[in-house]
Amino acid sequence: MARKTTSPTFNATALHLRSLDLRSDALERSAGFPYQLEIFQGFEKIEFNAPVTFFVGENGSGKSTLMEALACAAGSITVGSESVKTDPTLEAVRRFSQLLQLSWSKRTHRGFFLRAEDFFGYARKMSQVRAELEEDLHTVDREYQGRSAMAVSLAKMPMAHELYDMKQKYDGDLEAHSHGESFLSLFQSRFVPNGFYLLDEPEAPLSPFRQLAFLSLLKSMIQEESQFIIATHSPILMAFPGAAIYSFDDGHIHPVAYEELEHVRLTRDFLNDPQAFLNHL
């Protein structure tokens, strides 16, 4: 039975990226990763007509590679990792991104690119920075013994201000919360309206309940004229009302309905009769 959903209110003219294409002439003269991936052979233009678009496919299908290339081509700001312009792990993808042809209805430099693994590194980094600032405060106490309270206060001010800003921005220490709470806190703190957001497997730190909370965030954010392209394995996220879904399976990129997704069918069948699957395994 088809799902019944009500799409969030969205102004179609608010879409930033309208289409993504690949220069096949240059592709034919290239070799090695990622040019040889099957999805890039006979690549057909992707049209974006919804505020939320999902890239779906098995590991190794190329969806994350295309997300990284899109981030490079768009010059997206990264969260929790080195810039896409200098990250050495993206060297091959940066070269490949030069073959992408992006059609914008209105160019924006707002928004960011976030990979799940970068979030975990970012949380650890913020925790380390917090610990270093707190140690600096203790150092001031030791080195300023016998000096006036005013001198101590002035010496501590830069570190105290930075700690306060971190607490206000991220609702305390990111690592002190659960991964799901930390991710949602980070996402909310970095969100700005009218932005272009690329997210690679954001469900990784999120429980099913937190994934629902994330869907609620998406609903409010697209009403502020933001566009999202999300690579995911999560049937919960893929159920976002009105979203466009592109499958990367079977060697080519093609639109697919939610009910036809292998992820959805497999999850539904397993939940209906888990013992049958376990017996087979």
MOGIPE-V952441 format. One record per residue. PHI is phi as a letter, one per 30 degrees, with the letter a starting at -180 (* if undefined). OMEGA is omega in whole degrees, -180 to 180 (none if undefined). NEAR is the number of other ideal C-beta (glycine too) atoms within 10 Angstrom. Layout:
PHI	OMEGA	NEAR
PHI	OMEGA	NEAR
This chain:
*	-179	4
d	179	7
d	176	10
c	-178	6
b	175	12
c	-177	7
d	176	14
d	178	17
d	-178	9
a	177	18
d	-175	10
e	-180	9
d	-179	8
d	179	17
d	179	21
d	-180	22
c	-178	21
c	-179	15
a	179	14
b	-179	22
b	-176	15
b	179	20
d	-176	13
d	-180	13
d	179	8
d	-180	12
d	-178	17
d	-178	10
c	-176	7
c	-180	14
b	179	8
i	-179	9
d	-2	10
c	-173	18
d	-175	17
d	179	11
e	-173	17
d	-177	12
d	-179	21
c	175	21
d	-176	13
i	-179	12
d	177	19
c	-177	11
e	175	11
c	177	21
c	178	14
c	-178	19
b	178	10
b	-179	20
d	178	27
b	178	27
b	179	23
c	169	25
c	-173	23
b	177	25
l	179	23
d	175	13
e	-179	8
i	-179	10
d	177	21
j	-176	19
d	179	26
d	177	19
d	179	21
d	177	29
d	179	22
d	179	26
d	178	26
d	178	23
d	178	26
d	-178	22
d	-179	19
d	-177	24
i	-176	13
d	170	22
d	179	16
c	176	19
c	173	17
i	179	21
b	179	18
d	180	12
e	177	13
d	-180	23
d	-175	10
b	-178	9
e	-177	17
d	180	7
d	-178	9
c	-175	22
e	-179	10
d	-180	15
d	178	22
d	178	18
d	179	15
d	-177	26
d	179	21
d	178	11
d	-178	19
d	176	17
c	-178	11
c	177	15
c	-177	12
c	170	13
d	172	14
a	-176	13
d	176	11
b	174	16
c	174	10
d	180	15
j	-178	22
a	175	19
c	-177	26
b	173	27
c	-177	23
e	-177	20
d	179	13
d	179	18
d	-179	25
d	177	18
d	-180	12
d	179	19
d	178	23
d	-180	13
d	179	15
d	178	19
d	179	15
d	179	11
d	179	13
d	-180	20
d	179	11
d	178	10
d	179	16
d	177	12
d	177	11
d	177	16
d	178	14
d	179	9
d	177	13
d	179	20
e	-179	11
d	-173	7
d	-177	10
c	178	16
d	-180	8
i	179	5
c	-174	11
d	178	9
d	179	8
d	180	8
d	179	12
d	-179	16
d	179	12
d	-180	12
d	-178	18
d	-169	17
e	-178	11
d	-179	11
d	-179	17
d	179	15
d	-179	11
d	177	14
d	179	17
d	-180	10
d	179	10
d	-179	18
d	-180	12
d	-175	10
d	-174	15
c	178	20
h	179	17
j	-178	15
d	-178	15
e	-178	25
d	178	16
d	179	13
c	170	17
d	179	13
e	-180	18
d	178	19
d	-178	18
d	-180	24
d	-179	26
d	178	21
d	178	17
d	-177	23
d	-180	20
d	-176	14
d	-177	13
c	-178	17
d	171	17
b	180	13
d	175	12
i	-177	14
c	179	21
c	-170	24
b	177	26
c	-175	24
b	-180	24
c	180	22
h	-179	21
d	-179	24
d	-174	22
e	180	17
c	-170	19
c	170	22
d	176	13
e	179	11
d	180	10
d	176	18
d	176	19
d	177	13
d	178	15
d	177	23
d	178	17
d	177	11
d	180	13
e	-178	24
e	-180	18
d	-175	12
d	179	22
d	175	25
d	175	15
c	172	12
i	174	19
c	-179	25
c	-178	25
b	168	21
b	-168	26
b	171	26
c	-173	25
a	170	24
c	-169	16
d	174	21
d	178	19
d	-180	17
d	-178	23
d	-178	20
d	-179	18
e	-177	26
e	176	16
i	-178	15
d	171	22
c	-178	17
b	176	23
c	177	19
c	178	22
c	-180	23
d	179	17
i	172	12
i	176	13
b	-178	14
c	-177	24
a	178	14
d	-179	12
b	177	18
d	-178	11
e	-176	19
d	-178	11
c	-177	11
d	178	20
d	178	14
e	-177	19
d	-179	19
d	-178	12
d	179	12
d	-180	15
d	-179	11
d	180	12
d	-179	13
d	178	9
d	-178	9
a	-178	10
d	-177	10
d	178	8
d	179	11
d	-178	13
d	177	9
d	-180	8
d	180	6
d	none	5
